[in-house]
Amino acid sequence: MTPNTTYVSRFDLRLTDDDGVCMDTSRGREYLASAFQSIVDAETGEVMKLPLHVARNPPWYFAVKGFGQHAAQAPVTQAQYIAAVVRGNEGLDAGELYKVLQAEMFAPMGGKAMTYNVFTSYLAKDTGLEMRKDGVPVVGTAATRGHLSGCTYHVKTKAKRADGWAA
């Protein structure tokens, strides 16, 4: 989000305020971005904290006031949406990540729900993400290593050379 910019909400979203109390945004209502990850309700003055994946992708959830705010936003692909949610919520297991998508009612994808099996298939296919068990990357497939539970998803980090550059 760009600070000091007025946005119009594209969807009804459940967010939290600075004290952790649940609050809702209303579709079509104006909000002022006060910082990268927080918005202020233009009518009530309440400050709400945005999840990281929402703050990183404002056009998916908000329109800038006066600049095509009534134009339809093209739905986001499943792969883009899942990657953004994992990058904003690193360290969660697949079930908790799926709950994030459900809580948003798959809004950036035009409200088109996806099944849990489709969701986990995308997690497995994304080469920029890795599954970890107790902090150790999991290798192989369920057929070669057996079924694992309690794994978390993370963004792969690039190895660095001795001189500090990415390998």
Secondary structure, 3 states (H helix, E strand, C coil): CCCCCEEEECCCEEEEECCCCEEEECCCCEEEEEECCEEEECCCCCEEECCHHHHHCHHHHEEECCCCCCCCCCCCCHHHHHHHHHHHCCCCCHHHHHHHHHHCCCHHHCCCCCCHHHHHHHHHHCCCEEEEECCEECCCCHHHHCCCCCCEEEECCCCECCCCCEC
